[in-house]
Amino acid sequence: MSVVDLDHVAHILRQSGWEVTVGEGEVLASRADKGGLWSLAVDGAGRLLFTAVRTLRPARLRRLTRGGVVYRTAWEEQGVFTVAIDMKEIETLQRLLSDLSLLVRQASRL
């Protein structure tokens, strides 16, 4: 038995500009934000996991040659921010979506 209506969750996320995939018992969503890449997963029990990944410094690019093979490499430092909550009602998702930008900004100052 699902606690949350996953089709309703998907609808709200799409309306908020997220790319959404509905799977068996879960909704997966992603979007690119000026601060990085955001992903969100919700299962039928109402467990929600949000992850924001942001590049902290520009990538350092290098070409390496080994055994006649040229490799293009990149080293990148990233920051990862996560939020996990248990939703009991759909309004929790709506509140989270309205608070996400602020939460990510505040966390990046820690």
C-alpha positions in Angstrom: 0.0 0.0 0.0 1.4 3.4 -1.0 1.4 6.3 1.4 1.7 8.8 -1.4 0.2 9.0 -4.9 3.3 8.7 -7.1 1.4 9.9 -10.2 0.5 13.1 -8.2 4.2 13.4 -7.1 5.3 13.1 -10.8 2.7 15.7 -11.9 3.9 18.3 -9.2 7.5 17.7 -10.2 6.9 18.2 -13.9 4.9 21.4 -13.2 8.0 22.6 -11.2 10.3 22.1 -14.2 11.8 18.7 -13.3 12.5 15.9 -15.8 10.5 13.0 -14.4 10.6 9.2 -14.8 8.0 7.0 -13.1 9.1 3.5 -12.3 7.7 0.6 -10.4 7.0 2.0 -7.0 9.2 5.1 -7.4 9.5 8.5 -9.0 12.9 9.7 -10.1 13.4 13.4 -11.1 16.3 15.6 -12.1 17.1 19.1 -13.2 20.1 21.3 -13.9 20.2 24.4 -11.7 22.7 27.2 -12.0 24.4 25.8 -8.9 24.7 22.3 -10.3 22.7 19.1 -10.9 19.8 18.2 -8.7 18.1 14.8 -8.4 15.2 13.6 -6.3 13.7 10.2 -5.7 10.4 9.3 -4.0 9.1 5.9 -3.2 5.5 4.7 -2.5 6.2 4.7 1.2 6.8 8.5 1.0 10.6 8.3 1.5 12.2 11.2 -0.3 15.9 11.7 -1.1 17.1 14.9 -2.7 20.7 15.3 -3.8 22.5 18.4 -5.2 25.9 18.1 -6.8 27.9 21.3 -7.4 31.4 21.7 -8.9 33.5 23.6 -6.4 36.4 24.4 -8.7 36.9 24.3 -12.4 38.0 21.0 -13.8 41.8 20.5 -14.3 42.2 19.0 -17.8 45.2 17.0 -18.9 46.2 14.8 -21.8 48.2 11.7 -20.9 49.8 9.3 -23.3 50.4 5.7 -22.2 51.5 2.9 -24.6 50.6 5.1 -27.6 47.1 5.8 -26.4 46.1 9.4 -25.6 43.8 9.9 -22.7 41.9 13.1 -22.0 41.5 13.4 -18.3 39.7 15.8 -15.9 39.9 16.2 -12.2 37.0 18.0 -10.6 36.1 18.7 -7.0 32.5 18.5 -6.2 30.3 19.3 -3.2 27.3 17.0 -2.5 24.3 18.1 -0.4 21.5 15.7 0.5 18.1 16.0 2.2 16.1 12.9 3.3 12.6 13.1 4.6 9.6 10.9 5.1 6.5 12.5 3.5 3.2 11.8 5.1 1.3 14.2 2.8 1.8 15.8 -0.6 2.1 19.3 0.9 5.5 18.2 2.3 6.8 17.8 -1.3 5.4 21.2 -2.3 7.1 22.8 0.8 10.4 21.1 0.0 10.3 22.3 -3.6 9.8 25.9 -2.5 12.6 25.7 0.1 15.2 23.8 -2.0 17.2 26.8 -3.4 17.4 28.3 0.0 18.5 25.0 1.6 21.2 24.4 -0.9 22.5 28.0 -0.6 22.6 27.8 3.2 24.3 24.4 3.1 27.0 25.7 0.8 28.0 28.2 3.4 28.6 25.6 6.1 
